[in-house]
């Protein structure tokens, strides 16, 4: 192979950031030549359902704490009967959504302007921690909410996950196409109902709570025309 050909091959194998697993453009590092089984998406990743615009990130030091609920300490002076129920803050999951990737660091890309299939390698250049986000008034601690979701849907979730520096993968980039890759934490969307049960068997208004809880670390890849 002459020097000019070697340079062309080198340019076609531009190194960036990525990791791939077959299925939905989700990827993990394997350090091997792609076998063509990775499914590359055609659209950019979404960090959450666009309908969930009022999400709030839960600080790491608040995950195990019960929220301070005004008026939750109902006393016997307000009721003519004796207490019959054990007071409790309740969260009940009602539906499980899909995983959404919250990116860590900027997305990267490689464009193939050669006349043949090229190889793109992407490598994580930053690290970061992603936690839980919720919308709605949760009456329990976040850790109790996570446990309820895990039990009902037989999943294993975390209060936070950290991406790994240097994680990488390799994928094919067809001619006249651009392969994009974003590294981050996939979070499971779940919807549930939260309320408080008082000692007098009364319940507070039931509130819908939407949560995004860390599930696993991985890559999202997608492809566009060059």
Secondary structure, DSSP 4 states (H G I P E B T S, - for coil): --HHHHHHHHHHT-EE-----SSSSEE----S---S-PPPBSS---SS-TT----EEPPGGGTTSPP--TT----GGG-SS---S--EEEEEEEEEEEEEEEESS--EEEEE-SSS-EEEEEE-----EEE-EEES---S-HHHHHHHHHHHHT---BSEEE--TT-EEEEEE-TTEEEEEEEEEEEEEEEEEEEEE-TTS-BPPPEEEEEEEEEEEEEEEEEEE-
